[in-house]
Amino acid sequence: MLAEAITTYQKRVNAILNEHLTQLDDAAPDLKAAMLHGALLGGKRIRPFLVYSVGDMLGVNINALDKAAAAIECIHAYSLIHDDLPAMDNDALRRGKPTVHIAFNEATAILAGDALQTLAFEIITAPCQDLHPKQQLAMVRILAKASGYQGMCGGQAIDLSATDHSIDIDRLTELHNKKTGALISCAVELALIAADVPDDHYQLMMKYAHTLGLAFQVQDDILDIIASTEELGKPQGSDQQSNKSTFPKLLGLDGAKACAEQLIQDALSALTKLPYNSQLIADFAHYIIERRL
């Protein structure tokens, strides 16, 4: 059921992204091609999956979730394009294919990321009969916060400053709660806004989201050690080669695995207190620490 749902939502958001991108005019063909390359490079679409699956659990019309799912994936794609740049992580492979600055050039990659970021807000603010304008405004605010200084960009800045330096587990947790966790939490929160759930349900779902987001990063750190380049779609051991602080580095490999497992148990505990059929997103939580890519 989980694999089928991931595939279904992946295809749905890919079709929406492709539609938005292909309908752009051809005034800047290289930029358009780079945006398509970066946005449709592959991936399981974890963040759109959370938008759709949480929204469906809460009874939201899927049409009300499409814009949020596409917008958050535009933000994620932009972040990967910029993360791969020589000034950041300097990666040549992403999902087994050349990164945007390799396939095109650095300047075009920077512009492609910038354009995808702004496209996200163009998509999420377009009129939607299934959402009240106040809900869309709240979505814009949450997405902007998760993407910026208090979220993904702030986390990336901490990551860059921590490279070649030792940081403690609290600082590493803060780093990844922002760099990785913020957008994952945002995906859940966008669905909660669309559903207009009670405050107590909102808080429990956000507990699920926060712990899931951190567990996702812990597993990424583990996979950097135990998975192959073919499985990862990027060079194996890149974190170690870049001398980054990681959960296995600070906790040991077994300690990192135990940390990820505890985070997932915390996420599942939050779900048990809610009156919804949460089996799909519970299965997804297990998948997060069982995946190999």
N, C-alpha and C positions, 0 to 999 in steps of 0.2 A: 504493500500500500504506500509506504513512504517513498520508495524508488519511483513508483508511478506518479505520485503527486509532485515530486521534484522535477521529473521530466515534463509533466503537463504545464507546470508554472514556468519552467525554464523556456519552453516553446512559446508560451503566451507572451512573456515579457520580451523575448527576442524579436517576436513579430512586431510588437509595439515600437521597440527601439529601431528596428529596421525601417519601419514606416516613417517615423519622425526624421531619421537621418537621410533616407533616400529622397524624401520630398524637399530637402534643402536644394536651393538652386546651385548651379555649377560655376559660380563666379570665382570660387577658390577650390578647384578640383583636388589639389593635393591635400588641403586641409580636410575637406569632406572625406576623402579616402582614408586619411589618418584617423579621423573620428570613427569611421566604420570599423577600421582595423582594431582600434582600441576598445570599442564598445562591444564588438561581436567576435572577440577573439576566442571565446569559449567560456568555460566555467559553469558551475552548477547553479549559479544565481541564488546564493544563500540568502541574501537580504530581500530580494523580491519574494522568495519562497516564504519568508517569515511574514512579510506584509500580507500575502495571500492566505496562508494557512491560519494565521491568527485572526484575520478578518473573517474568514469562512467559519471558523470556530465560534465567532461572536455574531454570526448571522448577517454580515455585511454583504450587500450586493457586490459581486466581483467587479462590475464596471466602476464602482466607487473606489476600487483599490488599484486599478490599472495605472493611473497617473502617479500615484505614490510609488508603486513598484518600479516603474520606468525611471522616475526621477532619482530614486536612491541608487539605482544601478548606474545611471549617468555619473553621479558623484563618485561612486566606487571606481568606475572605469577611469575617470579623470585622475583619481588618487594613485591608481596603479601606474598610469602613464608617467606621472611626475615622480613617483617613487623609484621608477626604473632608470631615471635620468642619471648621467654621470655625476652630477652634483649631489645626488641623493644616494641610492643603493648601487647604481652603476651595473644594472643587470641587462644582459643581452637576450635572455629568454624569458618568456611569460607564457605559461600554459603550453609549453613545447614549441612555441613559435617566436619569431623575432619580435622584440619589444618595439614600440612605435618609433623611438628615436633611431633604432637600427634599421627598421624597414623604410623609414623616411629620412629624417634628420632631426637634430635637437630642437631647432627653432620651430619646426612644424609640430613636433611632439608637445612642446610647451603650449602652443596655440591650440592644439587639439584638446589638451586637458582643460585649458581655459574655456573653450567653446562648449565642451561637454558639461562643465560646471554650470555655465549660464543656461544651457539647454534644460538642465534639470528643473530650474525655477520657471522657465517658460512652460514646461510640461505641467508642473504641479499647480500652476496658477491659472491654467486654461479653464474656462467655465465647465462645470460638471453638475448636472441636474440631480445627481445622487448625493451631493455634498452641499452643506450650507457654506456660504463664504467665510463665516467665522471658523469653521472647521479647516478650510483650506488655508486661512491665515495662520492658524495654529500649526498646521503641517509645515508651512514655510519657515516659521520660527524654529521649530524643532529640527528641521533638516539643516538650516543654516547654522544653528548652534552645534549640532553634531559634526558638521563639516569643518568648522573654523577653529579659532583659538582655544575654545573650551573643549574641543573634541579632537577630530582627526589631525588637523594641522598642528595643534599644540602638542599632541602626542608624538608626531613626527619630529618636531623640533627637539623634544626631550630625547628621543631616540638618537638623533644626530649628535647632540651634545654628550650623550652617554657612551658613544662609540669610542673604544680604546680607553675607557674609564670604568672603574668598578662602581656599581650602584647596588643598594640593598633591595630586598624583596618588596618593600613598601613603595619605593620609587619605581621599580620595574612594574609593579601592579598599576600604579598611577599612569605610567606611560601607556600601557596596553589597554587600560580602561578607556583611554582617550583615542589612541591611534587605531585600534581595532574594535574595541567594545562599543564606542560611541555610535558608530553607524549600525551595528547589529542591534543595539538597544533602540535606536531610532526607528529601525524597520518595524519592530514590535509596537512602538509608540504611535507610529503613523496609523497602524490598524486600530489601535485603541481609540485614537481621535475620531476615526471614521465610524467606530461603533458607539461612541459616546457612553462608555461604560461607567458604572459607579466608582467612586474614588477608592474604595477598599479593594475592588477587583483590579483597578488600575495599578495600585501599588504592588499587589502580588504578581501581576504580570510583568511589571518592571523589575521585580526581584528575579524572576525567571530570565528576563532579558539580560540583565547585568551579569549574572553568573554564567549564562550561556556564552556571552561575548568574551569573557575572560577565559573560559574553558577552551573556546575556539583557538585563542592565541597560544595557550599552553600546549595544545595539541600540535599547532603549527611548529612550535619550537621543538617538540619531540620528533616530528616528521623530518625536520631539517637534519636530524641525526640518523634516524633509522630507515627513512625511505630513500629510494633511488632517484636519480635525476629524471628518469623516464616517468616515474610515478608523480614526482613533484611538478614536472613541466618547467623546472628551472634548476640551476646547478645545486646539487646536494651539498650540504655543509656550508652554504653561503654565509650564514650567520656567524659560524665559527671563523671563517676566513676573514670576515669583516670585523672580527673581534667585538661582537655585540654581546651585551648582557642578555641572557635568556633564562627561562625557568630551569631547564636542565643544568645550566652552568651554575646557578645559585643553589638549586635543590638536589642536584643529581638526577639522573634519568628516572630512577624508581620514585624519587620524591616528586618529580614533575608529574609522573603518571598518577600518583596518589592525589596530588593537588587537583588535577583535571577531573578525576573520579569524584572527589568531594564536591567540587563546584557543580557537577551535573546532579549529584544527589540533592544539593541545595536548590537547584532549579526545579527538580521534580517535586520536592517538598512543597514549594510554592504552588505548583499546579494542583496538588491534592486538596488544597483549601478553596478551590474555585468550583462553581457549579456548572462547568462546561464539559463537553466531551473533548478532552485535551490529549487523546491518545496519539494523534498525529504529531503534535509538537513535542510530546514526551518521547516518542520514537526518534524524532529529530535530535533531541538532546543526546540520546545514546549514540546516534550516528556521528555527532560532532567529535567524540573521542574514540570512535572506532574506525573512522575514515583513514584512508592512506593517501589522500591528496586534498 
